[in-house]
Amino acid sequence: MKHFLSVDDVDDPMMLVKEAINLKSHPLVYDDLGIRKVLGLIFLNPSLRTRMSTTRAAYNLGMNVMSLNMSNDSWTLETEDGVVMDGNSIEHVKDAAAVMGQYCEVIGIRSFPSLKDREDDYGEHLIKYFAQYSGVPVINLESSTVHPLQSLADLVTIEEMKKRAKPKVVMTWAPHVRALPQSVPNSFAEWMNRTDYEFVITHPEGMGLHPKFVGDATVTHDQEKALENADFVYVKNWSGFEHYGELKNDPSWMIDLNKLKNTNNAKLMHCLPVRRNVVIADDALDSDHSVILKQAGNRVCAAQAVLKSILM
């Protein structure tokens, strides 16, 4: 694997899932693979699970880790070509990426969208520049459009917990108090479309995702109907794609324990952080349905499987 920017960089997603599950059982079996190699983690946005899980994954492989918060520790980066840099940007990303690539064997980078300019956000300029100019493998720690490390961990969780070969997986939109990126739902959808699961997306009218990520999923605006006989319910808010960055806050879409009654005793998933009693009610989050902590724990083996594939 040269880079890990999206599921498109993975030849066989299910084989990577199996590798992650194996590493979860034997996390230190390759603890010399990354000796004297450095993973650089670059954050332009806050991170808890991604930062800690990827760091732990690197340590399990014997790597050293350098972490940089660009908003506090470095210059503002310019991402446009041919621009006259007489504004706020101090350094061009092509220069910064090339320098960082001399210090690290692998670079992971995280950057959120502005949610103001859809064309610019979906152009993914920053991460593409790092992949082009750093000279080393680049891992997507979440970008404007996708979060592949999260989706890999989600798929690991489903494979570990499924009770039938082809489970019904439902991703449902949820209310929120602020506009959020489409990266997690986009990514989850494109990874689910690489499986043979029954995959359903449900959301209010006007909150559809980009068709290239929706793929072959069944889409419905009837949440109750979508949840019937579901084996897994993935809850996530996202802002509008068509009316880009638009916030919709419809409390009736919040998931609670009552809404899970007509499922197939579904496992409840969320990528975290979650606003309790806004996105998901306490009674559901604290019930036996919830696998959010297991899901978060699987971030380590998922990241380790990616790093192992890059290093070997």
C-alpha positions in Angstrom: 0.0 0.0 0.0 1.5 3.3 -1.1 -0.9 5.7 0.6 -4.1 5.2 2.7 -6.3 8.1 1.6 -9.5 6.3 1.0 -10.9 2.8 0.5 -9.7 3.1 -3.1 -6.2 2.6 -1.9 -7.1 -0.9 -0.5 -7.0 -3.8 -2.9 -9.1 -6.0 -0.7 -10.9 -4.2 2.2 -12.1 -7.5 3.8 -8.6 -8.8 3.9 -7.5 -5.7 5.7 -10.3 -6.2 8.2 -9.1 -9.7 8.8 -5.6 -8.4 9.3 -6.8 -5.9 11.8 -8.7 -8.6 13.8 -5.6 -10.7 13.8 -3.5 -7.8 15.1 -6.0 -7.1 17.8 -5.4 -10.6 19.1 -1.6 -10.4 18.7 -0.8 -6.7 18.8 3.0 -7.1 19.4 3.8 -9.8 16.9 5.3 -7.2 14.5 6.8 -5.0 17.2 10.1 -4.7 15.4 8.7 -3.8 12.0 8.9 -0.1 12.6 12.1 0.2 14.6 14.0 3.4 13.9 11.1 4.6 11.7 9.1 7.7 12.5 5.3 8.4 12.0 4.5 12.1 11.8 1.0 13.0 12.8 -0.1 16.4 11.6 -3.4 17.9 13.0 -5.1 21.0 11.7 -8.1 20.1 13.8 -8.8 18.6 17.2 -8.5 14.9 17.7 -8.9 12.4 20.6 -9.4 8.9 19.3 -7.5 9.3 16.0 -4.5 10.8 17.7 -4.3 8.3 20.5 -5.2 5.2 18.6 -2.8 5.9 15.8 0.0 6.7 18.2 -0.7 3.4 20.1 -0.8 1.5 16.8 2.6 2.9 15.8 4.1 2.0 19.2 2.8 -1.6 18.8 4.9 -1.8 15.6 8.0 -0.3 17.3 7.7 3.2 15.6 8.5 6.5 17.1 5.8 9.2 16.7 6.1 13.0 16.2 2.8 14.9 16.6 2.3 18.5 15.3 -0.7 20.7 15.9 -0.5 23.0 12.9 -2.9 25.6 14.3 -0.6 26.2 17.3 2.9 24.9 16.4 3.5 25.9 12.8 2.8 28.4 10.0 -0.5 28.9 8.2 -0.3 26.8 5.0 -1.2 28.0 1.5 -2.8 25.4 -0.8 -3.3 27.2 -4.1 -0.9 27.0 -6.9 0.6 30.2 -8.5 -0.8 32.4 -5.7 1.0 35.6 -4.7 1.6 34.9 -1.0 1.0 38.4 0.4 -1.8 37.4 2.7 -2.1 35.4 5.9 -0.4 32.2 4.6 3.3 32.0 5.5 4.4 28.7 3.9 3.1 26.8 0.8 2.0 23.2 1.6 4.2 21.8 -1.2 7.3 23.1 0.7 6.1 22.1 4.1 5.2 18.6 2.9 8.5 18.0 1.3 10.3 19.1 4.4 8.2 16.9 6.7 8.8 13.9 4.4 12.5 14.2 5.2 11.9 13.8 8.9 9.3 10.9 8.8 8.9 7.6 7.0 5.1 7.9 7.1 2.9 11.0 7.5 -0.7 11.1 8.8 -2.7 14.3 8.3 -6.1 15.5 9.6 -8.0 18.4 8.2 -11.7 19.3 8.2 -13.7 21.1 5.5 -14.7 24.7 5.7 -18.3 23.8 4.8 -18.5 27.0 2.8 -17.1 26.1 -0.6 -18.1 22.6 -1.7 -15.9 22.5 -4.8 -12.8 23.5 -2.7 -13.6 21.1 0.1 -14.2 18.2 -2.2 -11.0 19.0 -4.1 -9.1 17.6 -1.1 -6.1 19.9 -2.0 -4.2 19.6 1.3 -4.0 15.8 1.6 -3.4 15.5 -2.2 -0.4 17.9 -1.9 1.0 15.9 1.0 0.7 12.7 -1.0 2.3 14.4 -4.0 5.1 16.3 -2.4 6.1 14.6 0.8 7.9 11.7 -0.9 6.6 9.2 1.8 3.3 7.3 2.3 0.5 9.4 3.6 -2.4 8.3 5.9 -5.7 10.1 5.9 -6.6 10.8 9.6 -9.8 12.4 8.3 -10.1 14.9 5.5 -12.8 17.1 4.0 -14.7 14.2 2.5 -13.7 10.8 4.1 -12.4 9.2 7.3 -11.1 5.8 6.2 -9.4 4.8 9.5 -12.8 5.2 11.3 -14.6 3.3 8.6 -12.1 0.4 8.8 -12.6 0.2 12.5 -16.4 0.3 12.0 -16.1 -2.6 9.5 -13.9 -4.5 12.0 -16.6 -4.1 14.6 -19.4 -5.3 12.4 -17.4 -8.4 11.3 -16.6 -9.2 14.9 -20.2 -8.9 16.1 -22.4 -10.0 13.2 -24.7 -12.9 13.8 -25.5 -13.7 10.2 -23.3 -13.6 7.1 -25.0 -10.7 5.4 -26.3 -8.4 8.2 -28.6 -5.5 7.6 -26.6 -2.3 8.3 -28.5 1.0 8.6 -26.9 4.4 8.7 -29.3 7.0 10.0 -28.9 10.8 10.0 -29.4 12.4 13.4 -30.0 15.9 14.7 -27.2 18.2 15.9 -26.6 21.7 17.1 -24.0 22.6 14.6 -23.2 21.8 11.0 -20.8 18.8 10.7 -18.7 17.4 7.8 -19.9 14.6 5.6 -16.6 12.7 5.9 -17.7 10.0 8.3 -21.0 9.1 6.6 -19.3 9.4 3.1 -16.6 7.0 4.2 -18.8 4.6 6.0 -21.0 4.4 2.9 -18.2 3.7 0.5 -16.7 1.0 2.7 -20.1 -0.6 3.2 -20.5 -0.7 -0.6 -17.4 -2.9 -0.8 -19.2 -5.5 1.3 -22.1 -7.8 0.5 -24.1 -6.5 3.5 -27.6 -5.2 3.1 -26.9 -1.4 3.4 -29.6 1.2 4.0 -29.2 5.0 4.4 -32.0 7.0 6.0 -32.2 10.8 6.3 -34.6 13.7 6.0 -35.4 15.1 2.6 -32.7 17.5 1.4 -29.9 15.8 3.5 -28.6 13.4 0.9 -24.9 12.6 0.4 -22.9 12.8 -2.8 -24.1 10.0 -5.1 -20.6 8.6 -5.6 -20.5 7.7 -1.9 -24.1 6.5 -1.7 -23.3 4.0 -4.4 -25.7 1.0 -4.4 -27.2 1.7 -0.9 -30.9 1.8 -0.5 -32.0 5.3 0.5 -35.2 6.2 2.3 -36.6 9.1 4.2 -38.6 6.8 6.5 -36.4 6.2 9.5 -38.9 3.8 11.2 -39.1 1.6 8.0 -35.3 1.6 7.6 -34.7 0.4 11.1 -36.9 -2.7 10.8 -34.9 -5.9 11.3 -31.6 -4.0 11.3 -28.6 -5.8 12.8 -26.5 -2.7 13.1 -27.6 1.0 13.4 -24.9 3.5 12.7 -26.0 7.0 13.9 -24.3 10.1 12.5 -25.2 13.7 11.8 -24.1 15.4 8.6 -24.7 18.8 7.1 -26.3 19.3 3.7 -24.5 18.4 0.5 -26.9 19.9 -2.0 -27.4 23.0 0.1 -23.8 22.8 1.2 -23.1 23.1 4.9 -26.7 23.6 5.8 -27.6 22.8 9.3 -30.8 20.8 10.0 -31.9 20.1 13.5 -34.9 17.8 13.6 -35.2 16.3 17.2 -37.6 13.6 15.9 -34.7 11.9 14.2 -32.8 11.3 17.5 -32.3 7.6 18.2 -33.6 6.3 21.5 -34.3 2.9 23.0 -37.8 2.8 21.7 -36.7 3.2 18.1 -34.5 0.1 18.4 -37.5 -2.2 19.4 -38.3 -3.2 15.8 -34.7 -4.0 14.9 -33.1 -7.4 15.1 -31.7 -6.5 18.5 -29.4 -4.2 16.6 -26.0 -3.1 17.8 -25.8 0.7 18.1 -22.8 2.4 16.6 -21.4 6.0 16.6 -17.9 7.2 15.8 -17.8 9.6 18.9 -17.8 12.2 20.2 -21.5 12.1 20.6 -23.9 14.7 22.1 -26.0 12.8 24.4 -29.8 13.4 24.3 -29.3 15.3 21.0 -27.9 12.7 18.7 -28.6 9.6 20.7 -30.6 9.3 24.0 -29.0 8.1 27.2 -31.3 5.1 27.4 -29.9 3.8 24.0 -26.3 4.8 24.6 -26.2 3.1 28.0 -28.1 0.0 26.9 -26.8 -3.4 25.8 -27.4 -2.3 22.2 -24.4 0.1 22.4 -21.0 -1.0 21.0 -19.5 2.5 20.8 -16.7 1.7 23.2 -15.7 -1.5 21.3 -15.9 0.5 18.1 -13.5 3.1 19.5 -11.2 0.4 20.8 -11.0 -1.0 17.3 -9.4 2.2 16.1 -6.0 0.8 17.3 -6.0 -2.5 15.4 -7.4 -0.7 12.3 -4.6 1.9 12.3 -2.1 -0.9 13.0 -3.2 -2.9 10.0 -2.8 0.1 7.8 0.6 1.0 9.1 1.8 -2.7 8.8 0.6 -2.8 5.2 2.6 0.4 4.4 5.7 -0.7 6.2 6.0 -4.2 4.7 
